[in-house]
Amino acid sequence: MDENFELNKVEQKLFDLASQKCVPIYGGVELTPYCNLSCKMCYVKETAPGLPVLDADTWLDFARQAADMGTLVTQITGGEPMVHPEFRKIYSGFKKLGMVVTMNTNGTQIDESMADFLAADMPRRMNVSLYGPNREVYERLCGSGRAFDRTIRGIELMKERGIPVKINLTPTTINFPHLDGILDICRQYELPVEMTAYMFEPLRRSSTERQGYRLNPEEMAIAIEKWDRYRYNSNEMIARCILAAQGLDHFEESRKIEGYTRLRCRAANSSFWLCWNGKMNACANMTEPQANVRELGFDGAWEEVKRYGETIRVSAKCLSCSLKRFCLNCAAIGLHENGTFEQTPQIMCDATEALARNLAKNVTRVERRNTEERPNENQEES
C-alpha cells in the first residue's frame, strides 16, 4: 500500500475498521505492463508484444466487484498506466464508482489535454517518478534524455491546475551521485518526496538484466539521510539524530528476541494488488498467491489472498529492534532476499544501522544524556 497516502480522520477510521474486519478497502491496480521508457531498474515492465492486456470493460467490472466488497481507495499504476489505450475510460469509471484514486506515473504522458482531463475530476494525488536532474542521467537510466523535459513539463502542467503531485525517488548506482540535484528540483517545485532505497529484482518483467544498479547498504544509508534532511525541519532532524544515537546503544540487545509474529502491514488484510493479467496478490512486491479474478471473481480471489496472508509469519526481531523507526524493511523484502518471510533481510539491517550511525555522529554525549529522559513525542514510530 502507499504508506504515505494522506487520510482524513473519517478515512483513517474506515481504514482501521477495515483492518479489524479484513475488508479490502485499498487496492493497487496495474493497468498494463507496458511503458514508453526503458528504465534499467524497473521490476515490472514487459517488452514482449501482444500480451493480453485487459480492456476497460474488464477493469471496470473488477472495480465494481471491488467496490461492492468495500474498496474505497485505488492506486492506478503500471508499467506506465497512461499508455493503456483506454486509460481515460478506466480512470473515469473508477471515479464514477466513488473511489479515491491516486496514480503512479513517469509524467511523460501528461500534456495539456491530459492535464485538463485530470483536473476535471482530480485524483487525490499524482505520484511522479523523477529519475534524474537532467537529460544526461535520464538517457543513461531511462533510455531517453527528452523524457526529462517531458516529465518536468508534466509536473508544471499539473501544478498549474492545482493537481497534487508527489515525487517518487528510486536511487540507483546511476543517479546516486545526482540525488542532491534531484532534490533541488523537488525543492524548486515545493514537492513532497517518497524514496524507495531498496530495489527489488524483476518480479513481473520479461528481461532480468537489472544487475549492478542496486545500492549497497552504506549508499542506501546516505540516500535515506539526504531524504531525511529534505523532509524534516532542523528541530525534527535533531530529534531524529538523538533517537538514532539512543537506538544504537541498545541495538544488539534489542535483537536477541527469538520467535515469529503475524504480518502487521495491511497486505492481505485490508489491501490487495491486482496485476496487469487479472491476478491478485497480497501486495505489489509479492508474487503470490496469483488468485485469478476472472475465474474466481473478486470475492473468491480476495478470500484466497486473505488465506495466504494468514499463513505469513515474520521475525519478532524486527518488532523489538531499537532502530525499527529508521528501518524501511517489509515482509516482501525478507521474502525477496531470503526466500522466506521468517528471516530478517541482512541488507536492511545493515542499511538501517549505517543510517543510524551517520545520524548519531551529529549528537554529542551531553545532548544524549540531557534528552534520555524526555524523547521527542512528535517523532513517529514506523
C-alpha positions as CSV (number, residue, x, y, z in Angstrom):
1,M,0.0,0.0,0.0
2,D,1.0,3.6,-0.5
3,E,2.1,4.2,3.1
4,N,2.2,7.9,2.7
5,F,-1.3,8.2,1.3
6,E,-2.9,11.1,3.3
7,L,-6.1,10.0,5.0
8,N,-8.5,12.4,6.6
9,K,-10.0,11.5,10.0
10,V,-13.0,9.7,8.6
11,E,-10.9,7.7,6.2
12,Q,-8.5,6.7,8.9
13,K,-11.3,5.4,11.0
14,L,-12.6,3.4,8.0
15,F,-9.2,2.0,7.3
16,D,-8.9,0.9,10.9
17,L,-12.2,-0.8,10.8
18,A,-11.3,-2.4,7.5
19,S,-8.2,-3.9,9.1
20,Q,-10.2,-5.3,12.0
21,K,-12.7,-6.9,9.7
22,C,-10.4,-7.8,6.8
23,V,-12.3,-5.7,4.3
24,P,-10.3,-4.9,1.1
25,I,-10.5,-1.1,1.4
26,Y,-7.4,-0.4,-0.6
27,G,-6.1,-1.8,-3.8
28,G,-3.3,-1.3,-6.3
29,V,-4.1,-1.8,-9.9
30,E,-1.5,-2.4,-12.7
31,L,-3.4,-1.4,-15.8
32,T,-0.6,-2.5,-18.1
33,P,3.0,-3.9,-18.0
34,Y,4.0,-1.7,-20.9
35,C,5.8,1.6,-20.6
36,N,7.3,4.2,-23.0
37,L,10.6,4.3,-21.1
38,S,13.2,1.6,-20.6
39,C,14.4,2.2,-17.1
40,K,17.1,-0.2,-16.1
41,M,15.9,-0.8,-12.6
42,C,12.2,-1.4,-13.4
43,Y,10.8,-4.6,-11.8
44,V,7.5,-4.9,-13.8
45,K,8.0,-3.7,-17.4
46,E,7.2,-6.2,-20.2
47,T,8.6,-5.8,-23.7
48,A,7.1,-8.8,-25.4
49,P,4.5,-7.7,-27.9
50,G,0.9,-8.9,-27.9
51,L,0.4,-9.6,-24.2
52,P,-3.3,-9.9,-23.2
53,V,-3.7,-6.5,-21.6
54,L,-7.2,-6.3,-20.0
55,D,-9.6,-3.9,-21.7
56,A,-11.5,-1.1,-19.9
57,D,-14.7,-3.1,-19.5
58,T,-12.9,-5.9,-17.7
59,W,-11.1,-3.4,-15.4
60,L,-14.3,-1.6,-14.6
61,D,-16.1,-5.0,-13.9
62,F,-13.3,-5.7,-11.4
63,A,-13.7,-2.3,-9.9
64,R,-17.4,-2.7,-9.4
65,Q,-16.9,-6.0,-7.7
66,A,-14.2,-4.5,-5.5
67,A,-16.5,-1.5,-4.6
68,D,-19.2,-4.0,-3.6
69,M,-16.6,-5.6,-1.3
70,G,-15.7,-2.3,0.3
71,T,-12.8,-0.9,-1.7
72,L,-12.6,2.8,-1.3
73,V,-9.1,3.8,-2.4
74,T,-7.2,2.6,-5.5
75,Q,-3.7,3.3,-6.7
76,I,-3.5,3.1,-10.5
77,T,-0.1,2.2,-11.9
78,G,1.7,0.1,-14.5
79,G,4.0,0.0,-16.4
80,E,3.0,3.4,-17.3
81,P,-0.8,3.5,-16.8
82,M,-1.4,6.3,-19.4
83,V,-0.1,4.2,-22.3
84,H,-3.1,1.9,-21.8
85,P,-5.3,2.6,-24.9
86,E,-8.4,3.0,-22.7
87,F,-6.8,4.8,-19.8
88,R,-9.3,7.7,-19.7
89,K,-12.3,5.4,-19.7
90,I,-10.8,3.3,-16.9
91,Y,-9.9,6.4,-14.8
92,S,-13.3,8.0,-15.3
93,G,-15.0,4.7,-14.4
94,F,-13.1,4.3,-11.2
95,K,-14.0,7.9,-10.2
96,K,-17.7,7.4,-11.1
97,L,-17.8,4.5,-8.6
98,G,-16.8,7.0,-5.9
99,M,-13.3,5.7,-5.4
100,V,-10.5,7.8,-4.2
101,V,-7.8,7.5,-6.8
102,T,-4.0,8.0,-6.7
103,M,-1.7,7.3,-9.6
104,N,1.9,6.3,-10.2
105,T,3.3,7.7,-13.5
106,N,6.6,8.7,-15.1
107,G,4.9,12.0,-16.0
108,T,5.9,12.0,-19.7
109,Q,2.4,11.4,-21.0
110,I,0.9,14.5,-19.3
111,D,0.4,17.2,-22.0
112,E,-2.2,20.0,-21.9
113,S,-5.0,17.6,-22.9
114,M,-4.2,15.0,-20.2
115,A,-3.7,17.7,-17.6
116,D,-7.1,19.2,-18.4
117,F,-8.7,15.7,-18.2
118,L,-7.2,15.0,-14.8
119,A,-8.1,18.5,-13.5
120,A,-11.7,18.0,-14.4
121,D,-12.0,15.2,-11.9
122,M,-8.9,15.3,-9.8
123,P,-7.1,12.3,-8.4
124,R,-6.2,12.5,-4.7
125,R,-2.6,12.7,-5.8
126,M,-0.2,12.0,-8.7
127,N,3.0,10.2,-7.8
128,V,5.5,11.1,-10.4
129,S,8.8,9.2,-10.7
130,L,11.8,11.6,-11.1
131,Y,14.8,9.6,-12.2
132,G,17.5,12.3,-12.6
133,P,18.1,16.1,-12.6
134,N,18.9,16.4,-16.3
135,R,18.8,14.8,-19.7
136,E,22.1,13.0,-19.4
137,V,21.0,11.0,-16.4
138,Y,17.7,10.2,-18.0
139,E,19.4,9.0,-21.1
140,R,21.7,6.6,-19.1
141,L,19.0,5.4,-16.8
142,C,15.7,5.5,-18.8
143,G,17.0,5.4,-22.4
144,S,15.6,8.9,-23.2
145,G,17.0,12.3,-22.5
146,R,13.9,14.0,-23.8
147,A,11.9,12.2,-21.1
148,F,13.4,14.6,-18.5
149,D,11.9,17.6,-20.2
150,R,8.5,15.9,-20.7
151,T,8.5,14.9,-17.0
152,I,9.2,18.4,-15.8
153,R,6.6,19.8,-18.2
154,G,4.1,17.3,-16.9
155,I,4.8,18.4,-13.3
156,E,4.4,22.0,-14.3
157,L,1.1,21.4,-16.1
158,M,-0.4,19.6,-13.1
159,K,0.9,22.2,-10.6
160,E,-0.7,25.0,-12.7
161,R,-4.1,23.2,-12.4
162,G,-3.8,22.5,-8.7
163,I,-3.4,18.8,-9.1
164,P,-1.5,17.4,-6.0
165,V,1.9,16.0,-7.0
166,K,4.4,13.9,-5.0
167,I,7.7,12.7,-6.3
168,N,8.7,9.0,-6.2
169,L,12.5,8.7,-6.0
170,T,14.4,5.5,-6.5
171,P,18.1,5.8,-6.0
172,T,20.3,3.6,-8.3
173,T,24.0,3.4,-8.9
174,I,23.4,5.7,-11.9
175,N,21.5,8.5,-10.2
176,F,23.0,8.2,-6.7
177,P,25.7,10.8,-7.4
178,H,22.9,13.2,-8.5
179,L,20.5,12.9,-5.6
180,D,21.1,16.4,-4.4
181,G,20.2,17.7,-7.9
182,I,17.0,15.7,-7.9
183,L,16.0,17.0,-4.5
184,D,16.9,20.6,-5.6
185,I,14.3,20.2,-8.4
186,C,11.8,18.9,-5.8
187,R,12.5,21.9,-3.6
188,Q,12.1,24.3,-6.5
189,Y,8.6,23.0,-7.2
190,E,7.8,22.5,-3.5
191,L,7.0,18.8,-3.9
192,P,6.9,16.1,-1.2
193,V,9.2,13.2,-1.9
194,E,8.9,9.5,-1.2
195,M,12.1,7.5,-1.5
196,T,12.4,3.7,-2.2
197,A,16.0,3.0,-1.3
198,Y,15.7,-0.8,-1.6
199,M,15.5,-2.3,-5.1
200,F,13.6,-5.4,-5.9
201,E,14.9,-7.7,-8.7
202,P,12.5,-8.4,-11.6
203,L,9.1,-9.6,-10.4
204,R,6.8,-9.1,-13.5
205,R,9.2,-8.3,-16.3
206,S,10.4,-10.1,-19.4
207,S,14.1,-9.2,-19.0
208,T,16.2,-10.0,-16.0
209,E,19.0,-7.6,-16.9
210,R,18.9,-5.4,-13.8
211,Q,22.1,-6.4,-12.1
212,G,24.5,-3.7,-11.0
213,Y,22.0,-0.9,-10.3
214,R,21.2,-1.6,-6.7
215,L,22.8,0.5,-3.9
216,N,24.8,-1.2,-1.2
217,P,23.8,-0.7,2.5
218,E,26.2,2.3,3.0
219,E,24.9,4.0,-0.1
220,M,21.3,3.3,0.9
221,A,22.0,5.0,4.3
222,I,23.5,8.1,2.6
223,A,20.5,8.3,0.3
224,I,18.0,8.0,3.1
225,E,19.8,10.7,5.2
226,K,19.6,13.0,2.2
227,W,15.8,12.3,2.0
228,D,15.5,12.8,5.8
229,R,17.1,16.2,5.6
230,Y,14.7,17.1,2.8
231,R,11.5,16.1,4.5
232,Y,12.3,17.1,8.2
233,N,13.0,20.5,9.6
234,S,16.0,21.3,11.7
235,N,14.4,20.5,15.0
236,E,12.9,17.3,13.7
237,M,16.3,16.2,12.4
238,I,18.0,17.0,15.8
239,A,15.4,14.8,17.4
240,R,15.9,12.1,14.8
241,C,19.7,12.1,15.3
242,I,19.2,11.8,19.1
243,L,16.8,8.9,18.7
244,A,19.3,7.2,16.4
245,A,22.1,7.5,19.0
246,Q,19.8,6.2,21.7
247,G,18.7,3.3,19.5
248,L,22.3,2.3,18.7
249,D,23.0,2.0,22.5
250,H,20.5,-0.9,22.6
251,F,20.7,-2.2,19.0
252,E,22.3,-5.6,19.6
253,E,20.5,-6.4,22.8
254,S,17.1,-5.5,21.3
255,R,17.5,-8.0,18.5
256,K,18.2,-11.1,20.7
257,I,14.5,-12.0,20.9
258,E,13.5,-15.2,19.1
259,G,10.2,-16.3,17.6
260,Y,7.8,-15.0,15.0
261,T,4.8,-12.8,14.7
262,R,2.0,-12.3,12.2
263,L,2.2,-9.9,9.3
264,R,1.5,-6.4,10.6
265,C,1.0,-4.4,7.4
266,R,-2.3,-4.1,5.6
267,A,-1.3,-6.6,2.8
268,A,-3.8,-9.4,2.5
269,N,-5.6,-7.9,5.5
270,S,-7.3,-4.8,4.1
271,S,-5.3,-4.2,0.9
272,F,-4.6,-6.1,-2.3
273,W,-2.7,-5.8,-5.6
274,L,-4.2,-6.5,-9.0
275,C,-1.6,-7.4,-11.6
276,W,-2.0,-6.4,-15.3
277,N,-3.0,-10.0,-16.1
278,G,-6.0,-10.0,-13.8
279,K,-4.4,-12.0,-10.9
280,M,-4.5,-10.8,-7.3
281,N,-1.5,-10.8,-5.0
282,A,-1.1,-9.7,-1.4
283,C,0.9,-6.6,-2.4
284,A,2.9,-5.2,-5.3
285,N,6.1,-6.9,-4.2
286,M,4.8,-10.3,-3.6
287,T,4.3,-12.8,-6.4
288,E,1.7,-14.9,-4.5
289,P,-0.9,-16.2,-4.4
290,Q,-1.8,-15.2,-8.0
291,A,-5.5,-15.6,-7.4
292,N,-7.3,-15.3,-10.8
293,V,-10.1,-12.7,-10.5
294,R,-11.6,-13.7,-13.9
295,E,-12.0,-17.2,-12.7
296,L,-12.8,-16.8,-9.0
297,G,-14.5,-13.4,-9.1
298,F,-13.2,-10.6,-6.9
299,D,-14.6,-12.1,-3.7
300,G,-13.2,-15.5,-4.3
301,A,-9.7,-14.1,-5.2
302,W,-9.8,-11.9,-2.0
303,E,-10.6,-15.0,0.1
304,E,-7.6,-16.7,-1.4
305,V,-5.4,-13.7,-0.7
306,K,-6.6,-13.5,2.9
307,R,-5.8,-17.2,3.5
308,Y,-2.3,-16.6,2.1
309,G,-1.8,-13.6,4.4
310,E,-2.9,-15.6,7.4
311,T,0.0,-18.1,6.9
312,I,2.7,-15.4,6.8
313,R,5.0,-15.2,9.9
314,V,7.8,-12.6,10.2
315,S,10.7,-12.4,12.6
316,A,9.9,-10.9,16.0
317,K,13.3,-9.3,16.0
318,C,12.0,-6.5,13.8
319,L,9.3,-5.6,16.3
320,S,11.8,-5.4,19.2
321,C,14.6,-3.7,17.3
322,S,15.6,-0.4,18.9
323,L,16.2,1.1,15.4
324,K,12.8,0.0,13.9
325,R,11.7,3.6,13.4
326,F,14.5,4.1,11.0
327,C,14.1,0.9,9.1
328,L,12.3,0.7,5.7
329,N,12.0,-3.1,5.8
330,C,8.9,-5.0,5.0
331,A,7.8,-8.6,4.7
332,A,8.2,-8.7,1.0
333,I,11.8,-7.6,1.2
334,G,12.5,-10.5,3.6
335,L,10.9,-12.9,1.1
336,H,12.8,-11.5,-1.8
337,E,16.2,-11.6,0.0
338,N,15.9,-14.9,1.8
339,G,13.1,-16.9,0.1
340,T,11.2,-16.8,3.4
341,F,9.2,-14.3,5.4
342,E,10.7,-15.6,8.7
343,Q,14.2,-14.3,8.3
344,T,15.3,-10.6,8.6
345,P,16.9,-9.3,5.4
346,Q,20.5,-8.5,6.3
347,I,20.8,-5.7,3.7
348,M,18.1,-3.8,5.5
349,C,19.6,-4.4,8.9
350,D,23.0,-3.2,7.6
351,A,21.5,-0.1,5.9
352,T,19.5,0.8,9.0
353,E,22.5,0.5,11.3
354,A,24.6,2.6,8.8
355,L,21.9,5.3,8.7
356,A,21.7,5.4,12.5
357,R,25.4,5.7,12.8
358,N,25.5,8.5,10.3
359,L,22.8,10.4,12.1
360,A,24.3,9.7,15.5
361,K,27.5,11.4,14.5
362,N,25.6,14.7,14.9
363,V,24.9,14.1,18.6
364,T,27.2,14.9,21.5
365,R,27.2,12.9,24.7
366,V,25.7,15.8,26.6
367,E,22.8,16.1,24.2
368,R,22.1,12.4,24.5
369,R,22.3,12.5,28.3
370,N,20.0,15.5,28.5
371,T,17.3,14.0,26.3
372,E,17.4,10.4,27.7
373,E,14.5,11.2,30.0
374,R,12.4,13.2,27.5
375,P,12.3,11.7,24.0
376,N,10.7,13.7,21.3
377,E,6.9,13.0,21.4
378,N,6.4,14.1,17.9
379,Q,8.8,11.6,16.3
380,E,6.5,9.0,14.7
381,E,7.1,5.3,15.1
382,S,7.5,3.4,11.8
